[in-house]
Amino acid sequence: MNASRTLPFRAGFLLIVIAGNAPAVFAQQPGGAIQERAVVMQPLQVVGAAEIEADHVVDAQTIERLQATDLEDVFRQQPTVTVGGSVGIAQKVYVRGVEDRLLNVTIDGASQAGSIFHHIGRLAIEPELLKQVEVQDGAGRATSGPGALGGAIRFETKDPEDLLRPGEDFGVLTKLGYFSNSEGYKANTTLFGRLTDDWSAMASLSQTDHDSIEDGDGNELPGTESRQRIGFAKVVGQLPADQRVSLSFDARKDEGERAQRPQWVRSSFNPVYPLEGERHTYTVNYDFVPAQNKLVNLGLTLYHTNTNLEQDVEDRWGLYYGEVESYGFDIRNTSRAGDHELVYGVDYRKDQVNAGYDEDPDAEEESAKVHGIYVQDDFQVTDKLLVTAGLRYDDYQLEDNSGVSFDDEGFSPNLGATYEFTREFSVNASYAEALRGPTVHDAFKLEGSQNDPDLEAERARNHEVGFNYDNAGWSLSGKVYLTRIDDVIGDPLFGPTRYENLGELESRGILLAVAHQWKKLRAGLTYHRNEAELDGEALNTYEHNGIGTSIGDTWVADLNYAFSEDLAAGWAGRFVTGIDDLDTSVGEIDKPGYGVHDLYGQWQPTGTEDLVLTLTIRNLLDKQYLDHASNEDFEPIDDYEGIVGLPEAGRDIRLGLAVRF
C-alpha cells in the first residue's frame, strides 16, 4: 500500500488505548416523551450482559433533532460508521471500512439481504419510524445472525405504546419539514391508539419531495431530485399467559430522474434516466415470557421482504427490472439458571433474485438459502468476571444463474471476557468468527454472470481488546481491533462478470473517546482510525465495490446544552483527514479531508410535546466535499472522466414542526 496514512501497529499486534463513543443515550417513555437516563454519556458499550449486543446505539431523539431523512443523517454522529452518496437510493453503509454487503442487517428482526444494482445502495429505512438503531462493529455473538462478517446493524421501529401516554386511548402526531438546500418538504402523519385493553395499533404515512441538491460551491447536482412515499402499520397485542404478538407492514417507494449509475456524477456516458424502487416488508414477532419461569423467554420472528427496481434506459434497451425476495424466521429462547444466561435458537432465510427486460422480467434467476443453529452463554464467573462464549453452525446452499450448485457449511465460535476491577473500571477482550457461504449476487449483473466453480465460503476472524471507565460524569473507554476476512468474494473490474475469491480483507483500527456531563451541558469527542486492505492493498470504492473502502481518520465531536426542559440546543462536528497517494490499479488518487459542522435547536413553546419546533442546520459553513464513503475522484487519471461520486450537499437549513392531538 502506498498511502500517507499507516496505523501504529501491523497485523497481529494489539495495543490497548483509550477509546469510546460520545453520543448520549436516551430512553423513550410511553407517550413519546424522551427522557435522559441517569448517565447520559455512554461511551462504548461493552458486552457485559446477554441483552447488550451493540457497540453503538442511535436513539429516537438524536434522529428527531437531526431531522433525518436518510441513512447518512441517521449515522452522522457514529465514528465507526460512514455513509456515502448524496442520493438516498444510492447510499452505501460502511462499518470499519467494510461495506454493508458483508454485514447482517435487520429491521425488527427481518433480514435485509441481497442486492439489486451495485451502483445503488441496498438499504433503506424511514427515520421517522425508528425507535433506535444498534450497530455491532465486527463479527461478534452467535445471536448476530448468519453472515455477519463485518458486524450487524439492527433497526427497531416504534410501537403504539411508545407513542401513547398513560391513560390515553388515541392520538395523532403530524410533522411537517422544510429543507432549504433542495427546496424540499416532508409530511408525516401517524395515528395510534388502543383497540382494547390488550391490543393497540398505529399507522403512519410519509411523503417527501426534493428538487436537485446544491453542493458547497452552489452547483446544482442533476439526478439528485427524489420523491418518496412511505406507509407503515403495526398492531400489537397482549395475549393470555404472558404472550405478546406484533404484526407490521412497511412499504416504501422512491422515484426520480437519476443518472444511469446513480452514485456517480452525470456525464456523457452516464446520462439521466427514470429510476423507481419499491420495498415491502411483512413481519410477525411473537414473545412468550412467563413471569415465574426463568428458563423460558421465547421469541419468534417471521418475515417476508420484497425489493424491486425499475430503470428505463429509454434510448437504449428500454425498461429493465431487478427483484430480490427474502423470507425466513428466527426462533430463540433465553434461559437463566444460576450464573448463566443462555440464548439458543435456529434461523432460516431463503433469497431469490430475478432480473430481465420488459418482455421477461424474470429471465435471470438465482436462489440461495441458509440454515443456522446457535447458542450463546453469558457466565458470571465471579462478581468481577463475566465470560461469554457462543457457537453458530450455518449451512449455505446456492443455485446460481448458470444452474451450478454450491453448498458450504461450518461453525463460527466466539469467546470473550470482561473483568471489572472496580465499579468504574473494566477491561475486556474477545475473539469471534463468522462464516458466509456463496449467496445471491447483484440482480442487474445476473445476465451473463458466472461463479468460479471452486468458489469457497468467506470466513471472518475478529480480535478486540479494550477497557471502559465511567465515574463522576466522566466516560473513557478504549478499543483496538483486528478483523480478517478470508476468501472474500467479489467481481474484479476489467473483465467478464465472474465472482471469485479475491484474497484476504484486513480491517484494523483503534477507537478513542472522552465524554463528560456538567449538569445541563454534555460534551464528547471520539476518534476512529481504520485501515482496510485486500491482500495488502488499500481498498477503494471503485475497484472494491461490495467489499469496502478506505476512510480517513475520523473525529466526531458534540456539545449539547439544555437551557430548560422545553429548550435545548447543540453542535456536532465530523472531521475526516485526507488520504494522499492512494494506490489503485489504474494510478494514484487522493481523498481530500473535510470538516462539517451541524447545529440544532429544539423548543416546546407550550411546555409539552404537543407542539415542538426544531431548527437544524446541516453543513453550517457550506463545505464543498466528497465523502470518503462515496466513489473517489478518478477524473485526474486519463480516460477516467466521470468516474467520481456525487459531492455532498452544501448548507441545508431544516425547519420542523410537530403537532400532537
Stockholm file with secondary structure:
# STOCKHOLM 1.0

chainA/1-661         MNASRTLPFRAGFLLIVIAGNAPAVFAQQPGGAIQERAVVMQPLQVVGAAEIEADHVVDAQTIERLQATDLEDVFRQQPTVTVGGSVGIAQKVYVRGVEDRLLNVTIDGASQAGSIFHHIGRLAIEPELLKQVEVQDGAGRATSGPGALGGAIRFETKDPEDLLRPGEDFGVLTKLGYFSNSEGYKANTTLFGRLTDDWSAMASLSQTDHDSIEDGDGNELPGTESRQRIGFAKVVGQLPADQRVSLSFDARKDEGERAQRPQWVRSSFNPVYPLEGERHTYTVNYDFVPAQNKLVNLGLTLYHTNTNLEQDVEDRWGLYYGEVESYGFDIRNTSRAGDHELVYGVDYRKDQVNAGYDEDPDAEEESAKVHGIYVQDDFQVTDKLLVTAGLRYDDYQLEDNSGVSFDDEGFSPNLGATYEFTREFSVNASYAEALRGPTVHDAFKLEGSQNDPDLEAERARNHEVGFNYDNAGWSLSGKVYLTRIDDVIGDPLFGPTRYENLGELESRGILLAVAHQWKKLRAGLTYHRNEAELDGEALNTYEHNGIGTSIGDTWVADLNYAFSEDLAAGWAGRFVTGIDDLDTSVGEIDKPGYGVHDLYGQWQPTGTEDLVLTLTIRNLLDKQYLDHASNEDFEPIDDYEGIVGLPEAGRDIRLGLAVRF
#=GR chainA/1-661 SS CCCSCCCSSCTTCCCCCCCCCCCEEEEECTTSCEEEEEEEECCSCCCCSTTCCCSEEEEHHHHHHHTCCSHHHHTTTCTTEEEECSSGGGCEEEETTEEGGGSEEEETTEECCCCSCTTSCSCCCCGGGEEEEEEEESSCCGGGCTTCSSEEEEEEECCHHHHCCTTCCEEEEEEEEEETTTTEEEEEEEEEEESSSSEEEEEEEEEEEECCCBBTTSCBCTTCCEEEEEEEEEEEEEETTTEEEEEEEEEEEEEEEEESSTTBCCBTTBCEEEEEEEEEEEEEEEEECCTTCTTCCEEEEEEEEEEEEEEEETTTTEEEEEEEEEEEEEEEEEEEETTEEEEEEEEEEEEEEEEEETTCTTSEEEEEEEEEEEEEEEEECSSSEEEEEEEEEEEEEEECTTSCEEEEEEEEEEEEEEEESSSSEEEEEEEEEEEECCCCCCGGGCTTCEECTTCCCEEEEEEEEEEEEEETTEEEEEEEEEEEEEEEEECCSSSSSEEEEEEEEEEEEEEEEEEEEETTEEEEEEEEEEEEEETTEECCTTTTTTTBCCCCCEEEEEEEEESSSSEEEEEEEEEECCEEEEEETTEEEEECCEEEEEEEEEECTTSSTTEEEEEEEESTTCCCCCCTTSCCCCTTSTTCTTCCBCCCBCCEEEEEEEEEC
#=GC SS_cons         CCCSCCCSSCTTCCCCCCCCCCCEEEEECTTSCEEEEEEEECCSCCCCSTTCCCSEEEEHHHHHHHTCCSHHHHTTTCTTEEEECSSGGGCEEEETTEEGGGSEEEETTEECCCCSCTTSCSCCCCGGGEEEEEEEESSCCGGGCTTCSSEEEEEEECCHHHHCCTTCCEEEEEEEEEETTTTEEEEEEEEEEESSSSEEEEEEEEEEEECCCBBTTSCBCTTCCEEEEEEEEEEEEEETTTEEEEEEEEEEEEEEEEESSTTBCCBTTBCEEEEEEEEEEEEEEEEECCTTCTTCCEEEEEEEEEEEEEEEETTTTEEEEEEEEEEEEEEEEEEEETTEEEEEEEEEEEEEEEEEETTCTTSEEEEEEEEEEEEEEEEECSSSEEEEEEEEEEEEEEECTTSCEEEEEEEEEEEEEEEESSSSEEEEEEEEEEEECCCCCCGGGCTTCEECTTCCCEEEEEEEEEEEEEETTEEEEEEEEEEEEEEEEECCSSSSSEEEEEEEEEEEEEEEEEEEEETTEEEEEEEEEEEEEETTEECCTTTTTTTBCCCCCEEEEEEEEESSSSEEEEEEEEEECCEEEEEETTEEEEECCEEEEEEEEEECTTSSTTEEEEEEEESTTCCCCCCTTSCCCCTTSTTCTTCCBCCCBCCEEEEEEEEEC
//
